[in-house]
Amino acid sequence: MPEVPAAAAAAVPASPEPFEVRPVTGWGRTAPTVARVLRPRSYQEAAAAVLGCGARGGIARGLGRAYGDAAQNAGGDVLDMTGLARIRSIDAEAGIVVCDAGVSLHTLMEVLLPLGWFVPVTPGTRYVTVGGAIGADVHGKNHHVSGSFGRHVRAFDLLTADGSVRTVLPGTDLFDATTGGMGLTGVVLAAEIQLVPVESAWMSVDTERAADLDDLLARLTANDDGYRYSVAWIDLLARGAATGRAVLTRGDHARVGELPRRARSEPLAFRPGRFPAAPAFLPEGLLTRTTVGVFNEVWYRRAPRHRTGELQRLPAFFHPLDGVPHWNRVYGRGGFVQYQFVVGHGREETLRRVVRRIARRGCPSFLAVLKRFGAGDPGWLSFPMPGWTLALDVPAGLSGLGAFLDELDEEVADAGGRVYLAKDSRLRPDALAAMYPRLADFRALRAGLDPRGVFTSDLARRLSL
């Protein structure tokens, strides 16, 4: 790890300059609030910003891809960590990178792929920072094999509320409270990450259609462990015999020998495509049950019944929406809610009931995915647990949406499941303890580490974290 001064703020001014007071919102754009945004460019400036936080405290923020209010702090400070974005060292033999927390996964891919290494876990966007990936303990299509991001972090440097910096190692309470802790234990400054070796920037992909939810679960249960990456797009408007029909996509990193001749000269070239940005705003009501139903029908029918070994570039397989800048605008000015939950193995009937309820409700979601999680991760507030996770996007203005999702929360909690905090914007605090059994431990550690409550956020206040 890079050397970080333990009393970093001793000889610097009270706060880094410049700063601006401006609206801050999550990717779903549902609840913008105003905060003082500071952009530290050194560890010393970051420490000064923490020590200079006022009564409303502060929270670290990366590239703003948390869907809800996790990186917002109404009336307080927000530390934009993208000014700390240096790659400190790369061990190209062992596949280990040390970098600042503001480095994005996109940057890591650009730098590391030519060396034959790939990030160990990536969510549905590569535009997240390393600090954000640790704070949310993000997961990807390979959780059933590789677990969450925190499992591949060898160490990180954490700036705590007193201005000091601690190097935090796996297996400690502070590590487990921070991975998934939504930035509430401190500010991650730098991290050491173990990478995954690859031969190319291509994926070998198998695609198949599942006729309904039971068919999908059976396919995933039977042979999902034979693939490193796996995800299913699911039609949440289909009803009757087609309820839960899906397109299942699975694959692994392609070897050089599998590539066409034209690609073998530069097998590790990283070439993400890009489409025009979404309009500033689209008309309200564009995403209705009818329009999304047509899209879902076309998407399902155009998918192959069974296809193996298709070659896809990494961005197309992992991050198709990243090619459309500001795609979150398609939901209109009101924004959207992403709802993601997990229930354990043996609780498939709960999953079936939820899918049927969503279909009957007619929630117009065309970005709905289902994955199978593997073994849970040690983070006290880490989201994944062994079982099934479903994520869906819904326009925030849908009539009765809040009450409907509250009812789904109750079903999920009664089944021993949980909701993903990095995507949440509306969970009630009374449901939280049932979902996260280590919540009391997290609160106790946070109270001891940060007795003044320096680190806080709109999410933390809403849920009494």
SEROKOL-244974 format. One line per 4 residues: number of its first residue (from 1); their letters; for each residue x, y, z of C-alpha. Coordinates in steps of 0.2 Angstrom, whole numbers, plus 5000, padded with zeros to 4 digits. Layout:
REM SEROKOL-244974
NUM	a	X,Y,Z | ...
REM end
This chain:
REM SEROKOL-244974
1	mpev	5000,5000,5000 | 5006,5018,4997 | 5012,5027,5012 | 4999,5038,5019
5	paaa	5002,5051,5033 | 4994,5046,5049 | 4990,5064,5054 | 4987,5070,5037
9	aaav	4978,5086,5041 | 4991,5093,5053 | 4998,5106,5041 | 4984,5110,5029
13	pasp	4970,5123,5029 | 4953,5118,5037 | 4946,5113,5020 | 4951,5110,5002
17	epfe	4947,5123,4989 | 4937,5125,4979 | 4920,5119,4984 | 4903,5122,4977
21	vrpv	4885,5121,4985 | 4875,5112,4972 | 4861,5099,4970 | 4867,5081,4972
25	tgwg	4857,5066,4967 | 4858,5047,4964 | 4858,5039,4947 | 4839,5036,4949
29	rtap	4837,5055,4951 | 4822,5053,4964 | 4827,5064,4978 | 4840,5077,4974
33	tvar	4847,5087,4989 | 4859,5101,4991 | 4876,5099,4999 | 4893,5107,4999
37	vlrp	4903,5097,4987 | 4922,5097,4990 | 4935,5088,4978 | 4951,5084,4987
41	rsyq	4966,5081,4977 | 4978,5074,4990 | 4976,5063,5006 | 4980,5078,5016
45	eaaa	4966,5088,5008 | 4954,5073,5011 | 4959,5073,5029 | 4956,5092,5031
49	avlg	4939,5090,5023 | 4934,5077,5035 | 4940,5087,5050 | 4931,5102,5043
53	cgar	4914,5094,5042 | 4900,5104,5050 | 4886,5098,5060 | 4878,5089,5046
57	ggia	4894,5078,5043 | 4900,5072,5027 | 4900,5057,5015 | 4912,5051,5001
61	rglg	4905,5050,4983 | 4913,5043,4968 | 4905,5043,4950 | 4887,5044,4957
65	rayg	4881,5027,4951 | 4872,5023,4968 | 4854,5023,4962 | 4847,5031,4978
69	daaq	4853,5042,4992 | 4868,5033,4998 | 4880,5047,4992 | 4870,5062,4996
73	nagg	4870,5072,5012 | 4857,5086,5013 | 4864,5102,5020 | 4881,5094,5024
77	dvld	4897,5090,5015 | 4900,5078,5000 | 4918,5073,4996 | 4920,5070,4977
81	mtgl	4934,5057,4978 | 4937,5057,4959 | 4951,5070,4961 | 4961,5055,4969
85	arir	4963,5044,4954 | 4981,5038,4953 | 4986,5020,4949 | 5001,5018,4962
89	sida	5008,5002,4956 | 5005,4986,4946 | 5013,4969,4949 | 5011,4962,4931
93	eagi	5017,4945,4937 | 5006,4942,4952 | 4991,4953,4945 | 4990,4965,4959
97	vvcd	4986,4983,4958 | 4987,4997,4971 | 4977,5013,4967 | 4968,5028,4974
101	agvs	4950,5025,4978 | 4944,5038,4965 | 4951,5027,4951 | 4936,5020,4940
105	lhtl	4934,5002,4935 | 4934,5009,4917 | 4952,5016,4920 | 4958,4999,4927
109	mevl	4951,4990,4912 | 4960,5002,4900 | 4977,5001,4909 | 4976,4982,4914
113	lplg	4968,4973,4900 | 4984,4976,4889 | 4994,4968,4902 | 4982,4952,4903
117	wfvp	4973,4956,4918 | 4954,4960,4922 | 4945,4967,4937 | 4939,4952,4948
121	vtpg	4921,4959,4950 | 4912,4972,4940 | 4894,4977,4942 | 4882,4982,4927
125	tryv	4892,4998,4925 | 4911,5001,4924 | 4909,5019,4929 | 4911,5016,4947
129	tvgg	4926,5020,4958 | 4936,5008,4968 | 4931,5016,4984 | 4912,5015,4979
133	aiga	4915,4996,4974 | 4922,4993,4992 | 4908,5004,5000 | 4894,4995,4992
137	dvhg	4903,4978,4991 | 4897,4977,4973 | 4894,4960,4965 | 4893,4955,4947
141	knhh	4888,4941,4935 | 4901,4930,4943 | 4895,4930,4961 | 4891,4912,4961
145	vsgs	4909,4909,4958 | 4919,4924,4964 | 4909,4932,4977 | 4909,4951,4979
149	fgrh	4922,4964,4976 | 4928,4965,4994 | 4933,4946,4993 | 4947,4952,4981
153	vraf	4953,4967,4991 | 4970,4963,5000 | 4970,4979,5010 | 4964,4997,5010
157	dllt	4968,5013,5018 | 4954,5021,5028 | 4953,5039,5033 | 4943,5039,5049
161	adgs	4933,5053,5058 | 4948,5059,5069 | 4959,5063,5053 | 4970,5048,5055
165	vrtv	4972,5034,5042 | 4972,5015,5045 | 4978,5001,5034 | 4963,4989,5035
169	lpgt	4966,4970,5032 | 4953,4956,5028 | 4947,4946,5043 | 4946,4962,5054
173	dlfd	4930,4969,5060 | 4934,4986,5052 | 4936,4977,5035 | 4920,4968,5037
177	attg	4910,4984,5043 | 4918,4994,5028 | 4915,4982,5014 | 4896,4985,5011
181	gmgl	4896,4999,5024 | 4891,5013,5012 | 4905,5024,5017 | 4899,5026,5035
185	tgvv	4915,5020,5043 | 4927,5032,5034 | 4934,5037,5017 | 4943,5024,5008
189	laae	4959,5032,5001 | 4968,5018,4992 | 4966,4999,4990 | 4976,4984,4984
193	iqlv	4967,4972,4973 | 4970,4955,4966 | 4966,4954,4948 | 4960,4940,4936
197	pves	4971,4934,4922 | 4963,4934,4904 | 4970,4931,4887 | 4958,4942,4877
201	awms	4946,4957,4878 | 4932,4945,4872 | 4919,4934,4879 | 4913,4917,4873
205	vdte	4895,4917,4877 | 4881,4905,4877 | 4863,4911,4876 | 4846,4901,4878
209	raad	4828,4905,4881 | 4819,4899,4896 | 4800,4897,4894 | 4795,4902,4912
213	lddl	4802,4905,4929 | 4803,4887,4934 | 4812,4883,4918 | 4825,4897,4922
217	larl	4828,4892,4939 | 4831,4874,4934 | 4843,4879,4920 | 4853,4889,4933
221	tand	4853,4876,4946 | 4858,4862,4934 | 4874,4869,4926 | 4877,4887,4932
225	dgyr	4893,4882,4941 | 4900,4878,4923 | 4901,4896,4919 | 4911,4910,4927
229	ysva	4898,4923,4922 | 4879,4921,4922 | 4864,4932,4921 | 4846,4931,4915
233	widl	4835,4945,4908 | 4818,4942,4914 | 4801,4948,4907 | 4791,4954,4922
237	larg	4776,4958,4912 | 4773,4940,4905 | 4759,4931,4914 | 4750,4915,4914
241	aatg	4761,4900,4908 | 4774,4912,4902 | 4777,4921,4919 | 4795,4924,4922
245	ravl	4801,4919,4904 | 4819,4924,4902 | 4834,4925,4891 | 4849,4917,4900
249	trgd	4866,4923,4895 | 4882,4914,4902 | 4900,4914,4897 | 4919,4916,4901
253	harv	4934,4925,4895 | 4938,4919,4877 | 4955,4912,4874 | 4966,4918,4860
257	gelp	4964,4902,4850 | 4945,4905,4850 | 4946,4922,4842 | 4944,4925,4823
261	rrar	4961,4929,4814 | 4957,4947,4812 | 4956,4949,4831 | 4972,4939,4836
265	sepl	4984,4952,4832 | 4977,4963,4846 | 4968,4951,4857 | 4968,4962,4872
269	afrp	4962,4978,4864 | 4949,4987,4874 | 4937,4996,4862 | 4920,5001,4871
273	grfp	4907,5007,4859 | 4897,5023,4862 | 4880,5028,4856 | 4873,5046,4856
277	aapa	4867,5052,4873 | 4849,5050,4878 | 4839,5067,4877 | 4840,5078,4891
281	flpe	4822,5073,4896 | 4809,5061,4887 | 4791,5064,4889 | 4783,5057,4905
285	gllt	4773,5042,4903 | 4783,5035,4888 | 4787,5019,4898 | 4770,5011,4900
289	rttv	4764,4993,4902 | 4760,4993,4883 | 4776,5000,4877 | 4787,4990,4888
293	gvfn	4777,4975,4884 | 4780,4977,4866 | 4799,4979,4869 | 4799,4963,4880
297	evwy	4790,4953,4867 | 4802,4958,4854 | 4817,4956,4865 | 4812,4938,4870
301	rrap	4807,4932,4852 | 4823,4939,4844 | 4834,4929,4857 | 4840,4913,4850
305	rhrt	4833,4897,4858 | 4850,4890,4860 | 4867,4897,4854 | 4884,4893,4860
309	gelq	4901,4901,4858 | 4896,4918,4852 | 4911,4930,4853 | 4906,4947,4862
313	rlpa	4917,4961,4867 | 4919,4964,4885 | 4909,4980,4886 | 4894,4972,4876
317	ffhp	4894,4958,4888 | 4896,4967,4905 | 4891,4985,4902 | 4879,4987,4887
321	ldgv	4871,5002,4895 | 4887,5011,4897 | 4887,5014,4878 | 4872,5026,4880
325	phwn	4877,5041,4890 | 4864,5047,4903 | 4853,5032,4899 | 4844,5036,4916
329	rvyg	4835,5050,4907 | 4824,5038,4898 | 4813,5038,4913 | 4808,5056,4912
333	rggf	4810,5070,4924 | 4803,5060,4938 | 4817,5047,4938 | 4816,5029,4942
337	vqyq	4817,5017,4957 | 4828,5002,4955 | 4822,4988,4967 | 4834,4973,4970
341	fvvg	4832,4960,4983 | 4838,4942,4987 | 4830,4927,4995 | 4839,4911,5000
345	hgre	4839,4894,4992 | 4824,4885,4998 | 4814,4901,4996 | 4809,4899,4978
349	etlr	4791,4901,4982 | 4793,4918,4988 | 4802,4923,4972 | 4788,4915,4962
353	rvvr	4775,4925,4972 | 4785,4942,4970 | 4787,4939,4951 | 4768,4935,4949
357	riar	4764,4950,4959 | 4775,4962,4949 | 4767,4954,4933 | 4749,4957,4939
361	rgcp	4754,4975,4945 | 4760,4978,4927 | 4776,4987,4932 | 4784,4993,4916
365	sfla	4801,4986,4919 | 4812,4982,4903 | 4828,4982,4913 | 4825,4967,4924
369	vlkr	4838,4954,4928 | 4839,4938,4939 | 4855,4930,4945 | 4860,4916,4957
373	fgag	4872,4921,4971 | 4885,4910,4979 | 4892,4910,4996 | 4889,4925,5006
377	dpgw	4903,4938,5009 | 4909,4943,5027 | 4903,4961,5025 | 4891,4965,5039
381	lsfp	4880,4975,5027 | 4885,4966,5012 | 4870,4962,5001 | 4873,4945,4993
385	mpgw	4868,4929,5002 | 4866,4911,4994 | 4851,4911,4984 | 4842,4921,4970
389	tlal	4842,4940,4967 | 4830,4950,4956 | 4833,4968,4951 | 4821,4979,4941
393	dvpa	4819,4997,4936 | 4802,5006,4938 | 4797,5024,4934 | 4796,5033,4950
397	glsg	4780,5041,4946 | 4770,5025,4944 | 4754,5026,4954 | 4755,5017,4971
401	lgaf	4773,5011,4969 | 4779,5015,4986 | 4765,5005,4995 | 4768,4991,4983
405	ldel	4786,4990,4986 | 4783,4991,5005 | 4773,4975,5003 | 4787,4966,4993
409	deev	4799,4971,5007 | 4788,4962,5020 | 4788,4947,5009 | 4807,4947,5007
413	adag	4810,4950,5025 | 4798,4937,5030 | 4808,4925,5019 | 4825,4930,5027
417	grvy	4830,4940,5012 | 4836,4958,5010 | 4836,4973,4999 | 4852,4981,4992
421	lakd	4856,4997,5000 | 4867,5003,4986 | 4851,5004,4975 | 4838,5008,4989
425	srlr	4829,5025,4990 | 4814,5021,5000 | 4816,5006,5012 | 4807,5009,5029
429	pdal	4820,5008,5044 | 4809,4995,5053 | 4812,4982,5040 | 4831,4984,5040
433	aamy	4836,4974,5056 | 4827,4959,5049 | 4836,4960,5033 | 4854,4963,5040
437	prla	4857,4952,5056 | 4874,4961,5059 | 4866,4978,5059 | 4868,4980,5078
441	dfra	4887,4976,5077 | 4888,4989,5063 | 4880,5002,5073 | 4891,4998,5088
445	lrag	4907,4999,5079 | 4902,5015,5070 | 4898,5023,5086 | 4915,5019,5094
449	ldpr	4925,5024,5078 | 4915,5039,5075 | 4907,5046,5091 | 4903,5063,5083
453	gvft	4894,5055,5068 | 4905,5064,5056 | 4901,5051,5042 | 4883,5052,5037
457	sdla	4872,5052,5022 | 4854,5054,5017 | 4853,5035,5017 | 4860,5034,5035
461	rrls	4848,5046,5042 | 4833,5038,5033 | 4837,5021,5040 | 4846,5026,5056
465	l	4862,5017,5051
REM end
